[in-house]
Amino acid sequence: MNVEGKKLIYLCLFLFVISFLLYLYGLAPTVTLVDSGELIAAAYFKGNAHPPGFPTYLLISHIFTLIPIGNIAQRVNFVSCLFASFSIIVFFLLCINIIEIYIRLSHKLDSKRKKKEINYSNNSYIYASFISSLILMLSFSLWSYAEIAEVYTMNLFFILLTFLMLILFYGGKLNNRVNYKYIYIAALCFGLGLGIHHVTVVLMIPALFYIFLKGIDLSFFKNWRFALALICMMIGLSTYLYLIIAAKNNPVLNWGNPDNWERFFRHITAWQYRSNISVNFVQIYKEIKEYLLFNYQQFNPIIILLILIGVIIILKTNFLRNLFFLVIVCNLSYGLVYAIAEDKDAYYLMTYAFECIVLGVVLFKYSSLKMRKFRYIVYLLALIVIIYQFAINIKILPKNQYYIAEKYVNDTFNSMKEAGIYLTQDWQIYAPLFYYQHIYNRRPDIVSIDVNLLKRSWYVEYIASYYPDIAKFSNIEINNFIEKVSKFEKGLPYDSVELQQAYIDLINSFIRYAFSEGKAAYLGLVIEEGVGNFLKRIPVGLVYYLSDRENIYIQSPEIDVSEFEKLVYKMDKVINEKVIPYYSSMLLNRGIYLNRISMHNEAISVYQKILRLKQDKRTYELLADSYLMIQDKEKARFYYEYIIKNYGSTLAIDKKLEFTKK
């Protein structure tokens, strides 16, 4: 092995170890929000996750759930950490090989122009790739997803590996050393990648096919090598058979129940998410703005500036220019028309990776100039940027103290003192709650139902099979709903009014079942009109207790909001846009209810908690009103004056302020 080969091995090992330790340090200690709880449960029970199913991810993750170290969530979180570290190594090698191709093509171009400003013989392309790898390693999104149970780091690994194999093949052709094994490995990795997050893999097809066509001639499609490549791809794709096999075994989590080819096709095509795709200029403008903000979140301004310079540089090289724009344009074009609230930044991970490759080209170009002093300046600047990016992100990205999902579940469970049924439309609570209830058997006396999932026949079937007593009581409503929703799912004509009414009747039948059994019925975040409208909603903690009586006092559990003050949550979009608003809303409703039954001191305590979560005019006014109700005019006056100073005055507030002065 030559010196350069040893150097590459040492650098790869260094990148793996440092990235692995970094991500392992920040590994989430338990389940997190969004899809984490669902994916962990699907992997653990050998079940099916939400469309398109992620069979490759579930099969690999299931193996890790069997390792008796840590809790189940930690084991699946570790999978993301491991594949993020693998991705950094693959990226490093990919960056090296792309820069080598750039060197070869640029050398030809410089020879034609009879000028040579760059020293192509030194190893600066290796150091440039190493620095770019560190930048990617420290980028916001990759670091974030490396610490939780999600599909994105494994997906990134297989896409990068596919690119690396094709680039090695193309590079070999340039050097007159064609090796078809790279094509076969690329095909296998491509198939396996399609079994993780097929949308982001499919978006890379134009760029992958471009490299592929650059490396082969048309005769390839007429011989056995093409057939072998297809076989390798199909072997990778064969992981999708897992979905049917898993469904036949009726696991606890069997999303979509793809036990036949019709359901299987609907599941892998993510049929239920088609409504998220729309084309309108307002959305496109919003998504472009969000994409630019994501980029600013990933990299500091100096890196962004260098990437822009790199884009200008690669414009002179047809291969790199075309490759870069195929990746960016295809990735971005889908992102602009696909609207989702969470993890949108993960869809752009390949974009960030290729931006870092462009960064590597820039670093190589300027560190290879014959002026040695300029080279040292480039390396010093890169070192400063890396230290700065690490210093910023190390404060906010490690999730080793991330207990918000666990807290959300505990606070919800504590809000339900009696056995009963809990209905919610909040995925941020249902996914981790499903994890705790089904894997660790927490609160088996509570039947938790996601009202949004109840709109799908497979979930109704899950409720019917897992809770036979409920199925027996609600048999008529279940059959009526399945009959109507099946038409919708199969694309047949259906009556939307009748379907909605059958849906509401089904939910209400579950509530009636609870009352018939002498159990409690609870509502979380349920916005469907007509649900439980024959009962009164009494806010207790994070749920509504349904009762046929009004103005009764039910003690609420102590809700500690200090957890939200941790720095790790400050940049978490889901926590700030969904969880905190829900806590605030439920606490606000509790405070208003307490005021109505003359429990003003307790209401004051509730409003003060809300103000620790978020500050707004309405909460301050309710707090001031509560002080006024207990005749504490001094404190009431203080808050009314504060409202006027910070939010402006209204006639009602002016009158109340005047009253405090009497």
N, C-alpha and C positions, 0 to 999 in steps of 0.2 A: 504493500500500500504506500502511495507517495505521500509527501508532506501535506499537500493540499487536501487529500482524502482524509487524513487524520485530523486536520484542522476542522473539516466539515463535521466529522463525527463528534469532536469535542464541543463544537458550537451547538450542534443539535442537542446533545446531552445537557448542555448548560441551559439552553432555551426550555427544554422540557422540565428540568428540575426547578428552575426559577418560576416558570409559569404554574407548574403543578403546586408548588409550595404557596405561591401567592393565592391561587384559587382555593386551595385546600384551607388556608387560613381563614378565608371569608366564607367558607361553606355554610349554608343555612343549617341550623341545628334540627330543624323539623320542617313540617309542611309549610309552603308559602301560599300566596294568593294566585289568582287567575286559574290556570289549568293544572297546577302542581298536584293538588289532591286527587284529581281525576286520573291523571297519568300514572301516579304512584299506585293507585288502587287497581287500575287496568293491568299494569305490569305485575303486581303482586298476585292478583287472582287469575292471571292468564286470560284476561278479558279483552274487550274491545273499547278503544277510546273514541273520542269524537272524530268525525270525518276529517281527513281521509283514512283514519285508522292507525297510521304509523306502525305497521307491523315489525319493521326492522328494529325500530327503537324499543318496542315492547318486548321483543324476544331477547334483545341484549340486556335490557334493564331487568328483566325477570331473573336472569342469572345472578345479577348483583343483589337482588332482594334475598337470595338464599345464603348470602355471606353473613355469618352471625356476628357482625360488628356494627354497633350503633343501632338506631331505630330504623324502621323501614324507609322513612323519608330520607334520612341521611344517606342510605345506601344508593337510592336512586339519584339524589342530588350529586353524589360522588361520580356517577356516570357522566354528568355534564362537565364536571371538573376535569375528568380524565380525557374526554374527547376534545375539550377546549385546548388542553396542553398538546395533544396529538396534532390538533389543527395548526398550532403555532409552528411545529416542526415542519409539517407539510408546506405551510405557507413560506417558510424560510427557503426550502428547497425549490419551490415554485418560483419565488422571486429571483433566486440565483439563476435559474435556467432561463427565465424571461429576459433578465438583464444580459445574459450571455448571448441570447439571440439578438438583442438590441445592439450589443457590441459588434457582432458579426455583420449585421445589416448596416450599422453606422460606419463601420470600417470600410465597407464597400462604397458607401456614399462619399466618405471622406477621400477615398482613393480616386474616385471619379473627379472630385473637386480639387484634387492635388493639395489637400491640406490635412494636417493632423495636429489638432490642439489637445487631444486627450491621449494619455498613456494607457493603451489597452492591455498592456502586459502585466500590470500589477494586480493585486488581489482586492482592490478597493470595491469591486462589485460584491464580494462576499461580505465585507464590513457594511456596505450600504444595505444589503439584504438583512443582515443581522439587526441593524438599527431599525429598519422598517418593521421587522418582526416584533421587536420590543414595543414599538409604537402601537401596533395592532394588539399586542398582548394587554396593553394598558388602556385600550379604548373602552369607552363607557359601556356599550352594549355587550360586547363579547365578555368582558369581565363580569357584568351583571348576570348574564345567562349561564356562566360557568359555575355559578354557586347554587343554582336551584334546579329542581326537576323540570326540565323542558327539553324539547326535541332539537333545539336550534344549534347547539354546539356539535352534536353528532352529525347533523345535517351538513353543517359547514365543513366538517372533516371529509365526508365522502365527496362533496362537490369539489373541494380543493384537490383531493387526491385524484379525482377524474381529470381535472385540468392539468395536474402535474404529469400524469401518464401521457396525455396527448402532447403536452409541450416537450417531454422527453423524446417522444416519437418524432415530432417535427424537427427538434434539434438534431436528432440522429440523422435525419434525411439531409439536413444542411451540411452535416459532416460526412455524408456518404456512408453512414452506418445505420441502415434501417433495421429496427428490431420490432417485430409485430407483437411481441409479448406485451408491450405497453398498451396496444390497442385492446387486447383481451382483458387486461386488468382494468383499463378505463371503462370498458363495457360492463364488467362485473360491478365496479364501484358505482357506476351510473344507475344500474338496476337496483342496487341496495339503497342508494340515495333516494330513488323514487319511492322506496318503502318507508321513508321517514317523513319528509315534507315535500311531496311531489311538486307542488306549485313552484317553489323557489328553485327546484331542480330543473323543471321544464323551462323556466325562464332563461336558463343558461344554455339551452339547446342551440340557439343561433351561434353563440360564441364558441361552444364546443365543436359544433359542426364546421365552423370556419377553420379552426385549427386542424381538425380531422382532414378536411379537403386540401389544406395546404400541404399535408404530409403524405397523402396517397395519390395514386393515379386511378383512373376509372376502371382499370382492369381488376382492381381489388374487389369490386362488387360482383365480379363474374367467377371468382374462384372460391375454394373452400375456406379461405381465411375470413371472408365476410360472414359465411355461415357460422363459423366458430365464434366470431365476435357476437353475433345475434344470440347464440346459445349461452354465452357468458352473461349477456344482459338478462336473458330470461331466467337464468339461475338466480341472479340478484332479485329480479322481480317476483320470483316464486314465493318470497316471504309473504306476499298478499294472500296466499292460500291459508295462512295462519288465521285470517279473519273469519273464514268460513268454518274452519276446524274449531276455533274458540267459540263461535256462536253455537255450534252443535252441542257443545258441552254445557251450555246455559250458565255462564259465569255470573257472579254478582253484578259486575258492570259489563253490560253487553250492548253498548251504544249502537243503535241502528239495527241490531239483531240481523247481521248479514248472513243468514243461514240459507238463503237461496240466491240465484244469480241476479234477480231483480233488485233485491235489497243490497246485495253486494255492489252492484253497479252504482246505485244511488249513493252508497256510502263512500266509495273510493273517488267518486266525482264531486264529493262535497255538495251534493244537490241542495241541502238545506240552507247553504250559505249564499246561494245565488242572488238573494235579495241585497247582499252587501255590495254587489257590483253595479255601478251606475256611472254614466258619463254626463257630467254637466260642468260648466266652466267654473262655477262657484266652488264645487268640490275640488276640481283640479287645482285651482289657485290655492285652496287651503292645504292640499296635500303637498304641493311644491314648497310652500312656506314651511310646512312641518318637516319635509325632507331636509331643507336647508338648516333648520333648527337642530335636527338629529345630527347632521354633520358637525355643527358647531359644538354639540354635546360630546361627540366622539373625540375631536381633536382641538387643540388650542389654535389660536389665530396664526401662529408662525407655521404650524404644520399645514394648515389650510392654504396659506400663501405658497408654500413650497409645492403642494399638490397642484395648484393652479399653474405654477411655472412648469411643472412636469407635464401637464396636459399640453402646453405650448410646445415643449420639447418633442413629445412623441408624435405630434402632428406631422413631423418630417419623416417618420418611419411608418410606412403603410400598414405593416403587420400589427404593430402595437396600437396604432391609432384605431384601426378597425376593431381589434379585439377589445380595447377599452370601451369604445362607444357601444359595441354590441352588448357588453355586460351592463353598462350604466343605463342605456336606453331601454333595454328589455326589462330590467329590474324595476326601473322607475315607471315605465308605462303601466305595468300592472298595479304598482302601488298607488298610482294616481286615480285609478278607477275602483279600487277595492277599499272600502271604508270599514275599518274596525277600530274599536276603542282601545284595546290593549295590544301589547307586544308588536306594534307596527314597525318599530325600529329593527326588530329581528329579521324582517323581510329584506332589509338592506345590508345584511352582514357581508354578502359577497361584494356589494358595492364598496363598502369600507375596506375590504381586503384588497380590491383592485386599486383603490385610491392609494393604499399603502405601497402597492407595487410601483405605481407612478412616483410615489415619494422616493422609493428605492432608486429609480432611474435618475431622479434629480440629485440625490446624494452621491450616487456613483459618478455622474457627469462632473459635478463640481469638486469632488474629492479626488478626481483623476486628472485634474488639470496639472500641467507641468510646474505651476507655481506651488511649491511645497507649503508655503505659509498659508495659502488659501485653503489647502487641504486640511490643515490643523484647525483653521477657523470653522470649517464645515463640521468637523468632528466635535469641536467644543460646543458649537451651537446645538448640535444633535443631543449631546450629553445634557445640556441645560434644559432642553425641551422634554427629554425623558424624565429627568428629575422633577421638573415642574408638573408634568402630567401625573406622575406617581404621587406626588405630594398632595395634589388636589383630590384625586380619586380614592386614595387610601382612607380619607376621612369619611367618605359617604358610601362607598360601594361594598365593603365587606359586610356580609349578612350573617356573621357569626352570632349576632345578638338579635336576629330577626325572629321575633315571636308574635308578630301582629296577627297572623292567621290563627295561631293557637289561642291567643287572647280573644279574638273575635268569636271563636267556637266556645270557649269557656264562659264568656260573658253572655252568650246566647243561651247556653245550657243553664246557667245560673238564673236566667230570667224565667225559666220554665220549671217551677217547683213541682208541679203535678205531672203525672204521666199523661200523654195525649198525642195530638197530631200537630206538627209544625209545618206551615205552608210559607214558602218564600219564592221570590223571583230574583233573589240576589245570588249570582253565581259565586261571588267572592266569599260568601259564607257557606254555600252548599257544598262546593268542591272540597274544602278542608274538613267540613263537618262529615261528609261521606267517608273520608279517609279515617277519621277517628271512630266513627260509629261502626264501620264494617271491618276495619283491620284491628282496632283495639277495643271494640265492643263497648264504647262509651255511650251511656244513656240509652240502653236498648228499650227503655220504656217510652221513648219518643220516636214517633214515626215521622221522619223528615221527608218532605216532598218538594221538589223543585217545580213550581207552577209553570215555568217556561218549558221545561222538558216534557211536561204533561201534554204539550201540544203535539207530541209525536206518539204514534201507536206503540213503538217498541218500549217506551218508558211506561206507558199504561200497562203493557204486558208484564213489565218488571214489577210494578206495584201489585198487580193481580197475583203473580206467582210468589212474591216475597211476603206479602201480607194477605193471606187467603181470607181472613175474617173480614177485612175491608172489601175485598173483591166480592164476597158473598153478599154483604150489605148493599154495595153499590153496583150490583150486577147489571141492572137495567141501564143505569147511566153509562157504565163502561161499554157495554155492547152498542148503545146508541152512539156514543162518541167515536168508537173505533169504526163503525159503519160509515160515519160521515167523514172522518179524517182520512180514511183509506182512499176515498175518491180524490181528495186533495193530493195525497202522497203519490198517487198513480197518474196524476195529471188529467183526471177525468173531470167533467163538469160537476160543480158542487155549489151549494147555496151557502154563501159566507155567513149570512145571518143565522141560519140554522146551525152551522158548525160552531159559531161563537156561543150560541145559547147552549148547545150540548156540552161545550167545554166548561162553561160557568156552572151548569147543572152538575157536572161531574165533580168539580171542586167543592161545591156546596154539599154534595152527598157525603164527602169525606168529613166535612164539619159535622153533619148530622150524625154520622157514625160515631164520632167521638162523644157527642152528647148522649147518644143512645146507650153507650157503654159506661157512662158516668165519668168520662175522661175530659180533659181540658182540650180546647182548640186554640192554637196560637197562629198569629199571622206575623210574618216578617215584612219585608218589602214586597207588597202585593198591590199592584196598581190596576189590576183588572176590575172594571166596573161590574158591580153585581155580586161580588164575592162576599159572603157573610153579611149581606146588607140587612138581614133579619135579626142581627145581634149588635150589641154595643161593643166598641173597641176601647179597651182600657190599656193605655201604655204602661208596660211594666218592664223596666230595663230596656232591652233591645227588641222586645216583641210586643205585639198587642194581644192581650188576653181577651178572648171573646166571651161575652156574658149577656144574659138576658136581662140583667139589672144595670142601672146606670148610677153614677156617682157613688160607687163603693170604693173603699180604700183597700188596695192590695200593696203590701210592702214590696219595694223594688230592691234588687241586689245592689251592692255598692259597685259603681262603675268607676274604675280607676283610669284616668285619662293620661297619667304621667308617661305611659309607654309610648305615646305618640310624639313625645318631645325628643326622642332619640334622633340623632343626626342621620342615621341610616334611612329614616323614612322621609326625610325632607325632599329628596329628589324622586320619590316613588310616585309616579303619576296615578296609579290605581288607588293607593292609599289616600292621596290628597283629593282625588276627584270622585271617589266612590265610598271608601270606608269612613273617612272622617265626616263627610256630609251625612252619611247614614247615622252615625253615632250622634251627630249634632241634631239631626232631625228628630230622632227618637227621644233624645233628652229634652228637646224643646217641647215636644208633645207631652212628655211627662210633666214638665214644669207648668204648662198651661192647664193640664188636668188637675194638678195639685192646687193651683190657684182657684180652680172652679169649685173644689171641695174644701176650700179655706185652709189648706196646708201650706201657708205662705212661706214659713221659714224653710221648709224642705224644698220648696220651689226655688228659693233664693240660692240654696246650695247647688241645685241642678243647673241654674243659669250661669253660675260662676264656673262650673265645669265646662260648659259650652264655650265660654269665653277663653278658656285655655286651649281649646281646639281651634276655634276661629272667632274672629270679632266681627260683628255686624250690628247694624242699627236696631233691628228688631229685638235681638237678645238683650241689648243694653236697655231698651225701652221696657221690656218685660221685667227685667231686674229692677229697674227704677220703680215700676208700678207695684212690684211685690213689696219693696221697702215702704212705699206709700200706704199699702194695705195694712202693714203692721205699725203704722204711725211713726216710722223712722224717717221723718221729713228731711233731716240733714243729709242722710245718704241718698235719699231719693233726689234731692236737689243737686247733689254732686253729679249723679249720673245723667240727669236731664241736661245740666250745663255741659257735661262732656259730650252728649249727643249733639247739642246745638253747635258746639265748637268743631266737632269732627265730621258731622253728617249733615248739618244744616237744620234749620228750625221748621216746625210746622205749627199750625194753629193749635192742634191738640196738645202738643208738647209744651207750648208757651202757656197754655191754660194750667196744665199740671204743675209746671214750674212755679207759676204764680201762686198756686194753692199751697205749695211747700213753704212759701214765705209768710203765710198768714199765722 
